[in-house]
């Protein structure tokens, strides 16, 4: 089985000591589980774009991620977001995937921090919920097989 960029992103965050010291293993695809504790990180792969030039595919793909840092206090979420940004922005290397896809790897050419913004959750009655969110958008460029 082929490793995916989502697996690489999660592993980079879990392997970063500063980030892991805050969230442990609470890095989830799409959403924090209903019974999950905070602080936590969620991620979604928003788009995948094969990169090409006039001659065709160049063997690289741009993967755009939306990451959300979630915590109960503003200070905690801002601190976590900065740790995530520092772990990802400028990252390059081969990310070995463990578990069911052990032996596979994702070659990350670079990760670029695109933007950061604060978000607020609002209840159905219009009141603000006591959860703080910072959204971080990053682009991860990975090597891919060139189609024949």
N, C-alpha and C positions, 0 to 999 in steps of 0.2 A: 504494500500500500504506500502511496506517496504522501509525504508530510505536507501540511498546508500552512499558509502564512499565519492563520489564526493560532495554530499550535505554537509557532515561533514567537508570536507576540506574547502569549501567555507565559511561555517559558522564560523569555527575557525578563518579564516583570517578576516572576517568582524567584528567578536567580539573582535579582538585584537585592542586596542585603538591606539597603535603606527602605525600599518599598516593602519587602517581606516582613521587616520588623514592625510595620504598621498593620498590614492586612493578613499576614500569615499566608494561608493558601486561598484566601477569599478573592479569587480572580475568576470571574464568571463570563461565559458567553451570553449575551443578550440581557440578562436581568439577574438581580440578586434573588436567590430562592426565597420563597415566602417566609420560611423560618430562619433565614440567614441572618447573621449578625453583622454589625458595622464596626469599623469602616470596611469598605469593600471596593472592588473595581469591577466594572462591566465593560465589555467591548463588543462591537459589531463591525463586521467587514462590510462597509458601505458599497464599495465598487472595486472591480478588478479590471485593469486596462492593459492589454498587451502593448508593449512599446514597439514602434516600427519606424522605419525611414523609407525612402523611396524604393530601396532594394528589398523591402520586406521586414519581417519580424527580426528583432535584434537579440532575442534571447533574454529579455528582461520584462518583468511585469510590475506595474505600479498598483499597489494595494492600498486603498484608502480606508482607514479605521476611524471610528468614533468611539472614544473611550470616555467612560464616566467614573469619576471618583465620587463615592458616596459616604457621608459621615453624618453624625448627629450634631457636630459643632462646626462653625465656619472656620475656626482656626485649624482644626484637624483636617478638614477637607482641603483647605488651601495648602497646608504642609504636604499632604499626600499628593496633591496634584503636581507640586513642584518636584517631588521625588520621582514621580512617574515621568515627567518631562525630562528630567536629568538622565533617567535610565534609558530613555528611548532616543532623544534627539542626538543625531550624529552616530548612532549605533551602526556597526557593520561587523559581519562575521558569520561563521557557520553555526547554526543553532541545531544541535543534536536533539532529536525528539526521543523521549523515553516512553515506556508503557506499551500499549498495543501496537504502536508504530515504531518500536525500538529499532535502531539501526538506520532509520531515515533521517534526513536533515533538510533544513531550508537554508539556502545561501542568501543572506541579506547583504545587499550591496550598500544600502544606507537607509536610515530612517530620518525623516524630516518632520519637525514639529510645524504644523500649519497654523493652528490657532488654539486659543483657550478662552472659555467663557463660563460665567457663573449661571446656574439655572436654579429655579425655585419650583417645588412641587406644591400644587394647590389642591385642596380637598373639594369635593363636590359642592360644598356650601360656600366656596370662595375663600375659606381661611387657609393660611399658609401652614403647611405641614412642617414638623420639626426635623426635617431632613435636608441637609445641604449637599449640593451637587456642583461639581466643576467638570465641564466637558472639555476634552482635549482631542483635537483632530490631528492625526499623523498620516504621513504617506510612507509606506514601506516598499522599497524597490527590491525585488528578488529575481534571481536567475530562473529561467524556465527553458524547457526544451524548445528548440526551434522546429516548427511544423515542417514536415517534408513535402 
